[in-house]
């Protein structure tokens, strides 16, 4: 579905991002994954090469909150591959703290990675996509972007912002042949969720009509669809992939 495409995936060394990278590779794309550290990027690339030695994958580690670093790193990707067809803005962090205990610097850190990084990465690739008169930008939102959450206001605030960027940029860039969409995952079985005791999991599952927690592959499948030509008339969408979770 993505044969011959070149993709950059931020936060691609683990969890949902890693699943997206693997899914894109399996569907013929060349993928550059962004990680926070060189060792995590190398570990992810090595794991993927063990799955299939022919996968065209490499890792880079720019500071996504620094536009100059992002621009320089993505320029090297463009120089090497000749184009950048797909950008997946997946990198993100969260914090679960009540407002009175919420350090201002932690709120800023969340906004820097969850929002500013999307601005930086998108701004860096759009000139290449405009040159090609085509491109796909995909952002990771969250179900809390619709409903908020009772603690940790920085994370839902950042994801509301992601939705705003997605819809606004879809309108701005559509005339250049660039589609912009977001995927809003529900509760997903990542390493973070695996650390949650079983007694806390059961009440969560009871609020999911499909009766199970989502898997990273469920989210990767949504990204694959939106990245492919099957979604050629889909732009400005925030696709919920949450099993119809009740709030």
Secondary structure in CASP SS format (residue, H / E / C, confidence):
PFRMAT SS
TARGET T0000
AUTHOR 0000-0000-0000
METHOD secondary structure of the structure
MODEL  1
X C 1.00
X C 1.00
X C 1.00
X C 1.00
X C 1.00
X E 1.00
X E 1.00
X E 1.00
X E 1.00
X E 1.00
X C 1.00
X C 1.00
X C 1.00
X C 1.00
X H 1.00
X H 1.00
X H 1.00
X H 1.00
X H 1.00
X H 1.00
X H 1.00
X H 1.00
X H 1.00
X H 1.00
X H 1.00
X H 1.00
X C 1.00
X C 1.00
X C 1.00
X E 1.00
X E 1.00
X E 1.00
X E 1.00
X E 1.00
X C 1.00
X C 1.00
X C 1.00
X H 1.00
X H 1.00
X H 1.00
X H 1.00
X H 1.00
X H 1.00
X H 1.00
X H 1.00
X H 1.00
X H 1.00
X H 1.00
X H 1.00
X H 1.00
X H 1.00
X C 1.00
X C 1.00
X C 1.00
X C 1.00
X C 1.00
X E 1.00
X E 1.00
X E 1.00
X E 1.00
X C 1.00
X C 1.00
X C 1.00
X C 1.00
X C 1.00
X C 1.00
X H 1.00
X H 1.00
X H 1.00
X H 1.00
X H 1.00
X H 1.00
X H 1.00
X H 1.00
X H 1.00
X H 1.00
X H 1.00
X H 1.00
X H 1.00
X H 1.00
X H 1.00
X C 1.00
X C 1.00
X C 1.00
X C 1.00
X E 1.00
X E 1.00
X E 1.00
X E 1.00
X C 1.00
X C 1.00
X C 1.00
X C 1.00
X C 1.00
X C 1.00
X C 1.00
X C 1.00
X C 1.00
X H 1.00
X H 1.00
X H 1.00
X C 1.00
X C 1.00
X H 1.00
X H 1.00
X H 1.00
X H 1.00
X H 1.00
X H 1.00
X H 1.00
X H 1.00
X H 1.00
X H 1.00
X H 1.00
X H 1.00
X H 1.00
X H 1.00
X H 1.00
X H 1.00
X H 1.00
X H 1.00
X H 1.00
X H 1.00
X H 1.00
X H 1.00
X H 1.00
X H 1.00
X H 1.00
X H 1.00
X H 1.00
X H 1.00
X H 1.00
X C 1.00
X C 1.00
X E 1.00
X E 1.00
X E 1.00
X E 1.00
X E 1.00
X E 1.00
X C 1.00
X C 1.00
X C 1.00
X H 1.00
X H 1.00
X H 1.00
X H 1.00
X C 1.00
X C 1.00
X C 1.00
X C 1.00
X C 1.00
X H 1.00
X H 1.00
X H 1.00
X H 1.00
X H 1.00
X H 1.00
X H 1.00
X H 1.00
X H 1.00
X H 1.00
X H 1.00
X H 1.00
X H 1.00
X H 1.00
X H 1.00
X H 1.00
X H 1.00
X H 1.00
X H 1.00
X H 1.00
X H 1.00
X H 1.00
X H 1.00
X H 1.00
X C 1.00
X E 1.00
X E 1.00
X E 1.00
X E 1.00
X E 1.00
X E 1.00
X E 1.00
X E 1.00
X C 1.00
X C 1.00
X E 1.00
X C 1.00
X C 1.00
X H 1.00
X H 1.00
X H 1.00
X H 1.00
X C 1.00
X C 1.00
X C 1.00
X H 1.00
X H 1.00
X H 1.00
X H 1.00
X H 1.00
X H 1.00
X H 1.00
X H 1.00
X H 1.00
X C 1.00
X C 1.00
X C 1.00
X C 1.00
X C 1.00
X C 1.00
X C 1.00
X E 1.00
X C 1.00
X H 1.00
X H 1.00
X H 1.00
X H 1.00
X H 1.00
X H 1.00
X H 1.00
X H 1.00
X H 1.00
X H 1.00
X H 1.00
X H 1.00
X C 1.00
X H 1.00
X H 1.00
X H 1.00
X C 1.00
X C 1.00
X C 1.00
X C 1.00
X C 1.00
X C 1.00
X E 1.00
X E 1.00
X E 1.00
X E 1.00
X C 1.00
X C 1.00
X C 1.00
X C 1.00
X C 1.00
X C 1.00
END
